[in-house]
Amino acid sequence: MSPLPAGSTIGILGGGQLGRMLASAAAQLGFDVNIFCPGDSPPAARVAAGHWDADYDDHTALEDFAANCDVITYEFENIPVASVAHLVSCSATVRPGAKSLEVSQDRLAEKQFLNAIGIETGRFEPVESVGQLETALQALGGEGLLKTRRDGYDGKGQVRVRSGDDLDAAYKEIGGVPAILEALVPFEREISVVIARGADGETTAFDPSHNEHENGILKRSTAPCGLSQDVIARARRLAETLAHETGHVGVLALELFVLKDGTLRANEMAPRVHNSGHWTPEACATGQFEQHIRAVAGWPLGPVTRHFDAEMENLLGEEALAPPTAYPEGTVLTLYGKRDAKPGRKMGHTVRRTGAA
Amino acid sequence: MSPLPAGSTIGILGGGQLGRMLASAAAQLGFDVNIFCPGDSPPAARVAAGHWDADYDDHTALEDFAANCDVITYEFENIPVASVAHLVSCSATVRPGAKSLEVSQDRLAEKQFLNAIGIETGRFEPVESVGQLETALQALGGEGLLKTRRDGYDGKGQVRVRSGDDLDAAYKEIGGVPAILEALVPFEREISVVIARGADGETTAFDPSHNEHENGILKRSTAPCGLSQDVIARARRLAETLAHETGHVGVLALELFVLKDGTLRANEMAPRVHNSGHWTPEACATGQFEQHIRAVAGWPLGPVTRHFDAEMENLLGEEALAPPTAYPEGTVLTLYGKRDAKPGRKMGHTVRRTGAA
């Protein structure tokens, strides 16, 4: 595909904050944006030219959407793979392709895939019954994180278990669905690499950020991440491997645990723009949202030079209801236009310049 | 008015590129945006939650618009003053107020107002007939720019005249409407000050930019402007005077001629975000579009610290049809989503970092 001319229409599956920020970045480059997302007025639809309010498995609506878009992308990884396949069967161009989407929807498949392409993870065992959970616990040293294979996010669908716990209750707590038991990784720091791969196979990775979580939800990402150039170079190479091996076109994120000796273990991947890259639009020559749009439009990727040190903080729940006078001068504020500030819900974020680059 | 909470709706009269960039800035702060603009799919409407496609003097549509907005602003100065008055009569909050709008719609009233508040302009004479044009030419030394009092922009509605020219033809060329003859000002450089005044009366002015025109249309704005701190300080003070004397709430621009000895003469004002401030979102801690939204929402203004030296270039007509590979690496590209690349039409702009601040 030759570069999509400005004035073309980019379709986005999903209507949350990532779609909203992608839509704004696309508009800046002169594109029109259509949003496909069930619901009356999702955040992204309010900054887009068109909105298809339909379920992701509504094939008639998907066909109509495809007929009104020049290229289609997605903003979250729980879009049914069958929907993407249906779009492709209607001759739609969908970027990234199905591979990274498919892999990242299933924690077990994801970890197996990562290992197969040489990216080490923590140890893990599949769990489909209480009996299997018991065996898995023994195999992993009597302790682990039990997670649903599908649909978990922000600490949902997971529980910590030890030998001697009520395993029936634990398995019930995550819904008794196919699961994975992950060994606890004794990490010193969590980082992520947000990388873009263009349609021509070129990649550009932003500086890795140091990520801090609270209650299973990302709270803060800081760049630079405070690690040695050697660790950073290895982290980037892992992300490059992942981008190439999936044939991904667009932005993806690889979360990594850093052990005391600098060893890296993949935690998880996301086949999309990522919360830990929200500092990039302010701090870098090209932000992650523009970069993703450039990639899916077949444009050359932009430079990812970091102009300054930055700290991104998520605004969760009612934190986002603070009056505009509450933020220190120089804080760049982004709010997502969500109507309901439920506890723990990602409502916005701030970016602060913390020093010269 | 206390600060407008995020989630409120900001109405914008006008749907061009300035409205589009204002709408995106408002969305980043968590606001919804409605656009009032005649036409099927103006650039700003494609990045907004709602669009009222009606004429500016359609009072019923204005009333409905007012009922669906928490505060209303405008993106161009040729909105009828009566429309703004009607909105105010429906209890709508319109920012900026009517004063700066009214003054800036009429070149004669504008220059008289500027002079009255101590801001010097070039000499000028009113012209309402060919006879008056002849007298005016004599008074101004036999040469001048004949401009319509209303509705001119980007070099339209103006013609250069000298004694001895066919004055009948010249006056006919601008439509035979009420006009003004402006003396030619022997300037060395044109600059502009883009300034914001908050609801609390606080002002923040961006660094003045050096502006270069081609065929009466702005081509390039550069910051810093290359003038002495003394000239810059005087330019800022003039813009502050204008903002305070009009009681303006929001961003306004004052274009100034700089003479050889550093004397400043106002050329014109614009009661809105301005083309010569298009470098500010990339180069400054707060850009002019966010600043305007902050002001009209009653939020504290952001800092206008300039992070680097910048050059903004307009993309006129078919210049905007260049392939995405045509721009040097590191160029930040903004395209306006206009359908038709007519010659001289402002289609987009680029911002380049030219050095450390």
Chai-1 contact restraints between the chains, C-beta under 6 A:
chainA,res_idxA,chainB,res_idxB,connection_type,confidence,min_distance_angstrom,max_distance_angstrom,comment,restraint_id
A,P3,B,P323,contact,1.0,0.0,6.0,A-B,restraint_1
A,P3,B,P324,contact,1.0,0.0,6.0,A-B,restraint_2
A,A6,B,L335,contact,1.0,0.0,6.0,A-B,restraint_3
A,S24,B,S24,contact,1.0,0.0,6.0,A-B,restraint_4
A,A27,B,V47,contact,1.0,0.0,6.0,A-B,restraint_5
A,Q28,B,T334,contact,1.0,0.0,6.0,A-B,restraint_6
A,L29,B,L335,contact,1.0,0.0,6.0,A-B,restraint_7
A,G30,B,L335,contact,1.0,0.0,6.0,A-B,restraint_8
A,G30,B,G337,contact,1.0,0.0,6.0,A-B,restraint_9
A,D32,B,R46,contact,1.0,0.0,6.0,A-B,restraint_10
A,R46,B,D32,contact,1.0,0.0,6.0,A-B,restraint_11
A,R46,B,A49,contact,1.0,0.0,6.0,A-B,restraint_12
A,V47,B,A27,contact,1.0,0.0,6.0,A-B,restraint_13
A,V47,B,V47,contact,1.0,0.0,6.0,A-B,restraint_14
A,A49,B,R46,contact,1.0,0.0,6.0,A-B,restraint_15
A,A285,B,G330,contact,1.0,0.0,6.0,A-B,restraint_16
A,W299,B,P324,contact,1.0,0.0,6.0,A-B,restraint_17
A,P300,B,T325,contact,1.0,0.0,6.0,A-B,restraint_18
A,P303,B,E329,contact,1.0,0.0,6.0,A-B,restraint_19
A,P303,B,G330,contact,1.0,0.0,6.0,A-B,restraint_20
A,P323,B,P3,contact,1.0,0.0,6.0,A-B,restraint_21
A,P324,B,P3,contact,1.0,0.0,6.0,A-B,restraint_22
A,P324,B,W299,contact,1.0,0.0,6.0,A-B,restraint_23
A,T325,B,P300,contact,1.0,0.0,6.0,A-B,restraint_24
A,E329,B,P303,contact,1.0,0.0,6.0,A-B,restraint_25
A,G330,B,A285,contact,1.0,0.0,6.0,A-B,restraint_26
A,G330,B,P303,contact,1.0,0.0,6.0,A-B,restraint_27
A,T334,B,Q28,contact,1.0,0.0,6.0,A-B,restraint_28
A,L335,B,A6,contact,1.0,0.0,6.0,A-B,restraint_29
A,L335,B,L29,contact,1.0,0.0,6.0,A-B,restraint_30
A,L335,B,G30,contact,1.0,0.0,6.0,A-B,restraint_31
A,G337,B,G30,contact,1.0,0.0,6.0,A-B,restraint_32
